[in-house]
């Protein structure tokens, strides 16, 4: 049985230009974060709790 490819989502705050996007995906337990301008450089993985802390901090709540 093969592992399905992750479904990547573009940030709604990345702007209208196609090349300036941050994408995220759930990779099992960790969250993947990548720059859609260059998919060959891979992605960063963070634990879900760290992702929630980052988003909460950025939102100012």
Backbone as a chain_set.jsonl record, in Angstrom:
{"seq": "XXXXXXXXXXXXXXXXXXXXXXXXXXXXXXXXXXXXXXXXXXXXXXXXXXXXXXXXXXXXX", "coords": {"N": [[0.849, -1.172, 0.0], [0.651, 2.163, -0.918], [1.744, 5.376, 0.283], [-0.4, 8.134, 0.357], [-0.048, 11.181, -1.539], [0.64, 14.309, 0.034], [-1.857, 16.855, 0.518], [-1.492, 20.023, -0.491], [-1.988, 23.375, 0.612], [-2.483, 26.707, -0.378], [-1.631, 29.82, 1.117], [-4.056, 32.234, 1.956], [-3.178, 34.769, 2.25], [-1.042, 35.232, 0.636], [-0.979, 36.841, -1.545], [-1.9, 38.096, -4.819], [-0.217, 37.341, -6.842], [1.003, 34.582, -8.618], [3.482, 33.358, -7.965], [4.278, 33.96, -5.338], [3.83, 32.368, -2.812], [3.029, 30.743, 0.241], [2.754, 27.46, 1.277], [0.909, 24.923, 2.986], [0.615, 21.674, 4.515], [-0.931, 18.805, 5.958], [1.011, 16.363, 7.263], [0.631, 13.731, 8.298], [1.288, 13.513, 11.632], [3.012, 15.843, 11.873], [3.05, 19.254, 10.555], [3.504, 20.391, 7.299], [5.42, 22.919, 5.717], [5.991, 24.955, 2.964], [7.701, 26.749, 0.326], [6.188, 27.81, -2.489], [7.456, 28.774, -4.734], [9.778, 27.385, -5.289], [9.787, 24.216, -5.399], [11.68, 22.26, -5.294], [13.376, 22.555, -3.152], [12.359, 21.383, -0.946], [10.598, 20.978, 2.205], [9.605, 22.384, 5.379], [9.067, 20.821, 8.483], [6.868, 20.981, 11.202], [5.675, 20.411, 14.521], [2.235, 19.917, 15.408], [1.368, 21.428, 17.663], [3.285, 23.464, 17.76], [2.752, 24.725, 15.353], [0.142, 25.718, 15.797], [0.732, 27.508, 17.877], [2.345, 29.331, 16.481], [0.561, 30.384, 14.509], [-1.424, 31.443, 16.18], [0.076, 33.382, 17.551], [0.781, 35.051, 15.394], [-1.718, 35.957, 14.662], [-2.343, 37.497, 16.789], [-3.867, 36.789, 18.961]], "CA": [[0.0, 0.0, 0.0], [1.476, 3.366, -1.002], [1.315, 6.537, 1.064], [-0.926, 9.174, -0.537], [0.663, 12.465, -1.552], [-0.048, 15.312, 0.863], [-2.615, 17.903, -0.169], [-0.924, 21.316, -0.108], [-2.904, 24.506, 0.561], [-1.829, 28.019, -0.456], [-2.115, 30.83, 2.049], [-4.906, 33.279, 1.376], [-2.472, 36.043, 2.43], [0.17, 35.218, -0.177], [-1.08, 37.841, -2.599], [-2.5, 37.664, -6.079], [0.801, 36.821, -7.758], [1.104, 33.12, -8.546], [4.751, 32.852, -7.47], [4.593, 34.346, -3.964], [2.902, 31.631, -1.968], [3.413, 29.792, 1.268], [1.805, 26.362, 1.264], [0.968, 24.034, 4.139], [-0.046, 20.375, 4.361], [-0.844, 17.898, 7.099], [1.861, 15.236, 6.879], [0.47, 12.841, 9.436], [1.287, 14.352, 12.835], [3.563, 17.187, 11.666], [2.542, 20.144, 9.513], [4.541, 20.757, 6.335], [5.384, 24.298, 5.232], [6.936, 25.078, 1.848], [7.646, 27.912, -0.556], [5.755, 27.272, -3.782], [8.301, 29.263, -5.822], [10.809, 26.399, -5.595], [9.406, 22.977, -4.727], [12.827, 21.351, -5.225], [14.137, 22.742, -1.908], [11.742, 20.624, 0.133], [9.667, 21.654, 3.102], [9.887, 22.398, 6.808], [8.036, 20.133, 9.258], [6.718, 21.415, 12.595], [4.63, 19.705, 15.238], [0.948, 20.628, 15.395], [1.318, 22.418, 18.746], [4.123, 24.594, 17.354], [2.02, 25.413, 14.29], [-0.945, 26.454, 16.439], [1.351, 28.622, 18.596], [2.78, 30.308, 15.493], [-0.615, 31.034, 13.929], [-2.042, 32.219, 17.25], [0.921, 34.549, 17.753], [0.668, 35.951, 14.245], [-3.066, 36.528, 14.669], [-2.43, 38.413, 17.904], [-4.905, 36.373, 19.924]], "C": [[0.894, 1.235, 0.0], [0.873, 4.482, -0.159], [0.79, 7.601, 0.111], [-0.098, 10.452, -0.443], [-0.095, 13.459, -0.686], [-0.786, 16.322, -0.007], [-2.136, 19.248, 0.364], [-1.951, 22.421, -0.327], [-2.111, 25.803, 0.53], [-2.461, 28.977, 0.536], [-2.976, 31.853, 1.329], [-4.254, 34.655, 1.489], [-1.205, 36.129, 1.588], [0.14, 36.232, -1.304], [-1.613, 37.236, -3.877], [-1.494, 37.061, -7.042], [0.976, 35.329, -7.528], [2.365, 32.634, -7.85], [5.057, 33.126, -6.01], [3.661, 33.662, -2.979], [3.62, 30.772, -0.929], [2.338, 28.722, 1.257], [1.997, 25.512, 2.51], [0.243, 22.733, 3.809], [0.075, 19.602, 5.659], [-0.102, 16.658, 6.612], [1.801, 14.148, 7.946], [0.383, 13.709, 10.672], [1.877, 15.732, 12.576], [2.819, 17.95, 10.568], [3.719, 20.482, 8.603], [4.328, 22.184, 5.874], [6.405, 24.399, 4.106], [6.692, 26.367, 1.076], [7.305, 27.398, -1.951], [6.583, 27.788, -4.958], [9.357, 28.251, -6.223], [10.532, 25.119, -4.806], [10.572, 22.001, -4.591], [13.601, 21.486, -3.918], [13.498, 22.046, -0.712], [10.816, 21.467, 0.991], [10.171, 21.553, 4.539], [8.754, 21.659, 7.498], [8.047, 20.647, 10.689], [5.597, 20.607, 13.235], [3.378, 20.571, 15.297], [0.876, 21.71, 16.466], [2.146, 23.657, 18.404], [3.439, 25.409, 16.265], [0.897, 26.27, 14.873], [-0.387, 27.669, 17.183], [1.789, 29.718, 17.623], [1.589, 31.086, 14.94], [-1.312, 31.917, 14.963], [-1.256, 33.497, 17.507], [0.825, 35.548, 16.628], [-0.692, 36.656, 14.194], [-3.251, 37.523, 15.81], [-3.51, 38.07, 18.905], [-4.303, 35.562, 21.035]], "O": [[1.799, 1.343, 0.828], [-0.334, 4.527, 0.079], [1.471, 7.941, -0.856], [0.476, 10.76, 0.602], [-1.326, 13.459, -0.668], [-0.378, 16.601, -1.135], [-2.35, 19.572, 1.532], [-2.689, 22.415, -1.312], [-1.178, 25.985, 1.312], [-3.67, 28.95, 0.764], [-2.654, 32.282, 0.22], [-4.734, 35.612, 0.882], [-0.378, 37.015, 1.808], [1.16, 36.452, -1.956], [-1.757, 36.02, -3.998], [-1.876, 36.343, -7.966], [1.084, 34.871, -6.391], [2.332, 31.59, -7.198], [6.02, 32.57, -5.482], [2.8, 34.307, -2.38], [4.661, 30.169, -1.192], [1.147, 29.033, 1.232], [3.108, 25.394, 3.027], [-0.627, 22.694, 2.94], [1.067, 19.728, 6.376], [-0.532, 15.991, 5.671], [2.839, 13.702, 8.436], [-0.501, 14.56, 10.765], [1.296, 16.723, 13.019], [2.072, 17.377, 9.775], [4.802, 20.818, 9.081], [3.194, 22.614, 5.663], [7.552, 23.98, 4.266], [5.63, 26.983, 1.165], [8.071, 26.625, -2.528], [6.431, 27.29, -6.074], [9.797, 28.245, -7.373], [10.995, 24.968, -3.675], [10.471, 21.02, -3.855], [14.411, 20.615, -3.6], [14.022, 22.104, 0.401], [10.32, 22.512, 0.572], [11.044, 20.746, 4.858], [7.592, 21.845, 7.138], [9.103, 20.74, 11.315], [4.672, 20.17, 12.55], [3.453, 21.798, 15.243], [0.373, 22.802, 16.203], [1.748, 24.776, 18.725], [3.531, 26.637, 16.251], [0.727, 27.423, 14.478], [-0.975, 28.749, 17.124], [1.623, 30.903, 17.911], [1.612, 32.317, 14.909], [-1.743, 33.024, 14.641], [-1.84, 34.57, 17.662], [0.79, 36.755, 16.864], [-0.799, 37.796, 13.743], [-4.203, 38.304, 15.805], [-4.013, 38.941, 19.615], [-5.017, 35.125, 21.937]]}, "num_chains": 1, "name": "protein.A"}
